[in-house]
Amino acid sequence: MMRILFVDDEPGILDGLRRMLRPHRKEWQMTFETSGAEALEAAAAAPFDVVVTDMRMPGMDGAELLTRFQQEHPETVRFVLSGHAELESVMRTVPVAHQFLTKPCDAALLKETVTRACELRATLASEAAERLIGTLDSLPSRPETYSAVLEALADPEVEMQAVASIVESDVAMSAKLLQLVNSAFFGLPQHVSDVGRATSFLGLERLRDLVLSIEVFRPPPRSSSELDGFVSALQTRSMWTGSVAARMFDDKQAGSRAFTAGMLHDIGELVLATQLPDVMSEAIAKSRERGQPRDRVETELLGVSHAEVGAYLLGLWGLPYPIIEAAAFHHRPADLPQESFSELAAVHVASALVEAHRDGAAQTPGQRIDLAYLESLGVSDQLEAWQALAEEVIEDDEEAVR
């Protein structure tokens, strides 16, 4: 039975939650507290799977409470339940909140969101992944990207697409932006998986506030030349993967989703590189020495790979399932049965082709790509064209840099 903690300083709000959620009392063990101090005391007595807190509370507000949970109970999934008028204060919780819900929140949405987060954790995450993501408060963004966004936003005549193009070039920035836009806080009727649409929805003023307030947009405090080089190379490969995957689709919307999925599919590598740099270095070295896939070595060292870590993080942030699936299964797509060509399949192929370019290895497609999987989808005959497409994308980008 899942243990859920609700925190709000207004007893009437908590009474309303009790009544609304009474039908779920056989599935959830629910605790209701009226202050941050009481919530921490309850969590110290017995851990919770999820904490759902209001933002504005006297004494310890929601941001401070979730920060304490991050530090003291990193395994707990953290939600903010607040009003539309509180956007400015809710921004303070972006580094520590996994998802955002808005008042009034109906029982079906609350149950679906909380249950999905817990099921995803049970399916994808080991204890190692839970603790890695639980203690995560930022992802690295390249300093030049951060500066470029601020410079663009300082121009009163800047076009939205110009800002979107800058954001799309950065893995961490894209992920955090999509996390916020896809939260229930904004109440969109459907998920947004395209950074361009996300920036258009936010508007320049709100985007400016977001850039200035989210820690993830700043260079990591433990930045080094080695880490900077790793992040830069990762983001370049992610851009290539997204570009190749997008061009595998004739449908514009599917291509847009594939681009975002490709951009974010290796976000777990950012987590490992910033949270466990020594382990990541060891995994890279052993992978090269043994000629083994890195995700296999990571699992050997940590009990979890960057794929599961990335998918778990994106799932907690509430991103669309095709993006989560691409992160989780891009190395082993056959583990997720599908009947048609999807974003996952596109990212699997694009990522393998880009990795082959990175390693400079003259390998046959079958050594990196699951040919039987492509055969089952009826698209194996397109592989040669996709190889040519990947070469074109990479060559064009490298030529532009020179």
C-alpha positions in Angstrom: 0.0 0.0 0.0 1.4 3.4 -1.0 1.9 5.9 1.8 0.9 9.5 0.7 1.5 12.6 2.8 -0.6 15.7 2.2 0.4 19.1 3.7 -1.7 22.3 3.8 -2.1 24.9 6.5 -5.8 25.2 5.9 -7.8 22.4 7.6 -10.7 22.9 5.2 -8.4 22.0 2.3 -7.2 18.8 4.0 -10.8 17.9 4.9 -11.8 18.3 1.2 -8.9 16.1 0.2 -10.0 13.4 2.7 -13.5 13.4 1.4 -12.4 13.4 -2.3 -9.9 10.6 -1.8 -11.9 8.4 0.5 -12.6 5.9 -2.3 -8.9 5.2 -2.5 -8.3 4.5 1.2 -7.9 0.8 0.5 -5.1 1.6 -2.0 -3.4 4.5 -0.2 -2.4 5.0 3.4 -3.0 8.7 3.7 -1.6 11.2 6.3 -2.7 14.8 6.5 -0.6 17.5 8.3 -1.1 21.2 8.7 2.5 22.4 8.8 5.9 21.6 7.4 7.2 20.7 10.9 4.5 18.2 11.5 5.1 16.7 8.0 8.8 16.2 8.7 8.0 14.6 12.1 5.6 12.2 10.4 8.2 11.3 7.8 10.8 10.7 10.4 8.5 8.2 12.1 7.7 6.3 8.9 8.8 7.0 5.3 6.3 8.1 2.6 6.2 7.2 -1.0 4.8 10.6 -2.0 4.5 14.0 -0.4 2.0 16.6 -1.8 2.3 20.0 -0.3 0.8 23.5 -0.7 3.2 26.3 -1.5 2.1 29.1 0.8 2.2 28.1 4.4 3.3 30.1 7.5 6.7 29.3 9.0 8.0 26.6 6.6 6.6 27.0 3.1 6.3 24.4 0.4 9.7 25.1 -1.2 11.6 24.8 2.1 9.6 21.6 3.0 10.4 19.9 -0.3 14.1 20.9 0.1 14.1 19.2 3.5 12.5 16.1 2.0 15.1 16.1 -0.7 17.9 16.2 1.9 16.4 13.9 4.5 14.1 11.6 2.5 15.4 11.6 -1.1 13.4 8.4 -2.0 10.1 10.3 -1.6 8.4 11.6 -4.7 7.8 15.4 -4.3 4.6 17.2 -5.6 3.4 20.8 -5.3 -0.3 21.4 -5.2 -0.9 25.2 -5.5 -3.0 27.8 -7.2 -2.6 29.4 -10.6 -2.0 32.8 -9.0 1.1 31.5 -7.2 3.4 31.0 -10.3 6.1 33.3 -9.0 6.4 31.5 -5.6 6.0 28.0 -7.3 9.1 28.8 -9.4 11.1 28.5 -6.2 10.2 24.8 -6.0 11.3 23.9 -9.6 14.7 22.6 -8.5 13.2 20.3 -5.8 9.7 19.4 -7.0 9.1 16.4 -9.3 5.7 17.5 -10.5 3.2 20.3 -10.1 -0.6 20.1 -9.6 -3.0 23.0 -9.5 -6.0 23.7 -7.3 -8.7 22.6 -7.6 -7.4 19.1 -8.5 -10.0 16.4 -9.1 -9.5 13.0 -7.6 -9.0 11.2 -10.9 -6.1 13.4 -12.0 -4.5 13.3 -8.6 -4.7 9.5 -8.4 -3.5 9.1 -12.0 -0.5 11.4 -11.5 0.6 9.9 -8.1 0.0 6.3 -9.2 2.0 6.8 -12.4 4.9 8.2 -10.5 5.0 5.3 -8.1 4.5 2.7 -10.8 7.3 4.2 -12.9 9.6 4.1 -9.9 8.6 0.5 -9.2 9.1 -0.5 -12.9 12.2 1.4 -13.8 14.1 2.4 -10.7 16.2 0.5 -8.4 17.1 1.9 -5.0 20.2 3.3 -6.6 18.2 5.2 -9.2 15.8 6.5 -6.6 18.6 8.0 -4.5 20.4 9.4 -7.5 17.3 11.2 -8.7 16.1 12.0 -5.2 19.3 14.0 -4.4 19.5 15.7 -7.8 18.9 19.5 -7.7 20.3 20.5 -11.1 21.5 19.4 -14.4 24.4 21.0 -16.2 23.8 23.5 -18.9 26.5 24.8 -21.1 27.6 28.3 -20.0 27.4 29.6 -23.6 23.8 28.4 -23.9 22.8 30.1 -20.7 24.4 33.3 -21.8 22.8 33.1 -25.3 19.3 32.7 -23.8 19.7 35.7 -21.6 21.2 37.8 -24.4 18.3 36.8 -26.7 15.6 37.5 -24.1 17.2 40.9 -23.4 16.3 41.9 -27.0 12.7 43.3 -26.9 12.3 42.4 -30.6 13.5 38.8 -30.4 11.4 36.2 -32.2 10.1 33.3 -30.2 11.6 30.8 -32.6 15.0 32.2 -32.1 14.8 31.6 -28.4 13.3 28.1 -29.0 16.3 27.2 -31.2 18.7 28.1 -28.4 16.8 26.1 -25.8 16.5 23.1 -28.1 20.3 22.9 -28.3 20.6 22.2 -24.6 19.5 18.9 -23.0 19.0 20.1 -19.5 17.2 23.3 -20.4 14.9 21.5 -22.8 14.0 18.9 -20.2 13.2 21.4 -17.4 11.2 23.6 -19.7 9.1 20.6 -20.8 8.7 19.5 -17.2 7.1 22.7 -16.2 4.9 23.2 -19.3 3.6 19.6 -19.0 2.7 19.9 -15.3 -0.9 20.2 -14.3 -0.1 23.7 -13.1 -0.6 25.0 -16.6 -3.6 22.8 -17.3 -2.9 22.0 -20.9 -5.4 19.6 -22.5 -2.6 17.4 -23.9 1.2 16.9 -23.4 3.6 19.2 -25.2 6.7 17.4 -26.4 8.0 20.2 -28.6 10.3 22.9 -27.2 9.1 25.4 -29.8 5.5 25.0 -28.7 6.5 25.1 -25.0 8.3 28.4 -25.4 5.4 29.8 -27.4 3.0 28.8 -24.6 5.1 30.3 -21.9 5.7 33.6 -23.6 8.9 35.7 -23.4 8.2 37.2 -20.1 7.5 34.0 -18.3 10.4 32.3 -20.1 12.7 35.1 -18.9 11.5 34.5 -15.3 12.1 30.8 -15.7 15.6 31.2 -17.0 16.5 33.5 -14.2 15.0 31.4 -11.4 15.9 27.8 -12.2 19.2 26.5 -11.0 19.5 24.0 -13.8 20.2 26.8 -16.2 23.5 27.7 -14.4 26.8 25.9 -15.0 27.2 23.1 -12.4 29.2 24.2 -9.3 31.6 21.3 -9.7 32.3 22.2 -13.3 35.7 21.2 -14.7 37.2 21.2 -18.1 36.7 17.4 -18.2 33.1 17.7 -17.3 32.5 20.6 -19.6 34.0 18.6 -22.5 31.8 15.6 -21.6 28.6 17.6 -21.5 29.4 19.4 -24.7 30.1 16.2 -26.5 26.9 14.6 -25.1 24.8 17.5 -26.2 26.2 17.4 -29.7 25.4 13.7 -30.0 22.0 14.3 -28.6 21.3 17.0 -31.2 22.4 14.7 -33.9 20.3 11.8 -32.6 17.2 14.1 -32.4 17.8 15.5 -35.9 18.2 12.1 -37.5 15.2 10.6 -35.6 13.0 13.5 -36.6 13.8 13.2 -40.3 12.7 9.5 -40.2 9.1 10.7 -40.1 7.0 12.4 -42.8 4.5 13.5 -40.2 5.6 16.8 -38.7 4.2 16.2 -35.2 5.7 12.8 -34.9 9.0 14.2 -36.2 8.9 16.9 -33.5 8.3 14.3 -30.8 11.2 12.2 -32.1 13.5 15.2 -32.0 12.7 15.8 -28.4 13.0 12.1 -27.5 16.4 12.0 -29.3 17.6 15.2 -27.5 16.7 13.7 -24.0 17.3 10.0 -24.5 20.7 10.1 -22.8 19.8 12.6 -20.0 20.7 9.9 -17.5 24.3 10.4 -18.6 24.1 13.9 -17.3 22.9 12.7 -13.9 25.7 10.2 -13.6 28.4 12.6 -14.8 27.4 15.3 -12.3 26.4 13.1 -9.3 28.9 10.3 -9.7 31.7 11.5 -11.9 34.3 9.0 -10.6 31.9 6.1 -11.3 31.1 7.5 -14.7 34.7 7.7 -15.6 35.3 4.1 -14.5 32.3 3.0 -16.6 33.7 4.7 -19.6 37.1 3.3 -19.2 35.9 -0.3 -18.6 33.5 -0.1 -21.5 36.4 0.8 -23.8 38.7 -1.8 -22.4 36.2 -4.7 -22.6 34.4 -3.6 -25.8 31.1 -3.8 -23.8 28.2 -1.4 -24.1 28.4 1.3 -21.4 24.9 0.7 -20.0 25.9 -2.9 -19.2 29.0 -1.7 -17.3 27.0 1.0 -15.5 24.6 -1.7 -14.3 27.5 -3.8 -13.1 28.9 -0.9 -11.1 25.7 0.8 -9.9 22.9 -1.7 -10.3 21.3 0.7 -12.8 22.2 2.3 -16.1 21.9 5.8 -17.4 18.9 4.6 -19.4 16.8 3.7 -16.4 18.0 6.8 -14.4 17.1 9.1 -17.3 13.7 7.5 -17.8 12.9 7.7 -14.1 13.8 11.3 -14.0 11.8 12.2 -17.1 8.8 10.2 -15.7 8.8 12.0 -12.4 8.9 15.3 -14.3 5.7 14.2 -16.1 7.0 14.2 -19.7 5.1 12.3 -22.4 5.4 8.5 -22.5 7.1 8.3 -25.9 10.0 10.4 -24.5 10.3 8.3 -21.4 10.2 5.1 -23.4 12.9 6.3 -25.7 15.1 7.1 -22.7 14.4 3.8 -21.0 14.6 1.4 -23.9 16.7 2.9 -26.7 19.4 0.3 -26.1 16.9 -2.6 -26.0 13.7 -1.6 -27.8 12.4 -5.1 -28.1 11.8 -5.1 -24.4 8.8 -2.8 -25.1 6.5 -4.6 -27.6 5.2 -2.3 -30.3 3.4 -3.0 -33.6 4.5 0.1 -35.6 7.4 2.4 -36.1 7.6 4.8 -33.2 9.7 7.5 -31.6 11.5 4.7 -29.6 12.4 2.9 -32.8 13.7 6.1 -34.4 15.8 7.0 -31.4 17.2 3.4 -31.2 18.4 3.6 -34.8 19.5 7.2 -34.7 21.4 6.8 -31.4 23.2 3.7 -32.7 24.3 5.4 -35.9 25.5 8.4 -34.0 27.4 6.3 -31.5 29.1 4.4 -34.3 30.3 7.8 -35.7 31.5 8.8 -32.3 33.6 5.7 -31.8 34.8 5.8 -35.4 34.1 2.1 -35.7 33.4 0.4 -39.0 30.8 -1.9 -37.7 27.9 -3.6 -39.4 24.4 -2.3 -38.4 23.6 -5.5 -36.6 26.3 -4.9 -34.0 24.5 -1.8 -32.7 21.0 -2.0 -34.1 18.4 -4.7 -33.3 17.7 -5.9 -36.8 15.1 -8.4 -35.7 13.2 -5.6 -34.0 13.2 -3.5 -37.2 12.2 -6.6 -39.2 9.2 -7.1 -36.8 8.1 -3.5 -37.5 8.5 -3.9 -41.3 11.1 -1.1 -41.7 14.4 -3.0 -41.9 14.6 -2.2 -45.6 15.0 1.5 -44.7 18.2 1.1 -42.7 20.5 1.9 -45.6 18.7 5.2 -46.2 18.8 6.0 -42.5 22.6 5.4 -42.5 23.0 7.9 -45.3 20.7 10.3 -43.5 22.8 10.2 -40.3 26.0 10.8 -42.3 24.4 13.8 -44.0 23.2 15.3 -40.7 26.5 14.9 -39.0 28.6 16.1 -41.9 26.4 19.2 -42.3 26.7 20.0 -38.6 30.4 19.5 -38.6 30.8 21.6 -41.7 28.8 24.4 -40.1 31.1 24.3 -37.0 34.3 24.6 -39.1 
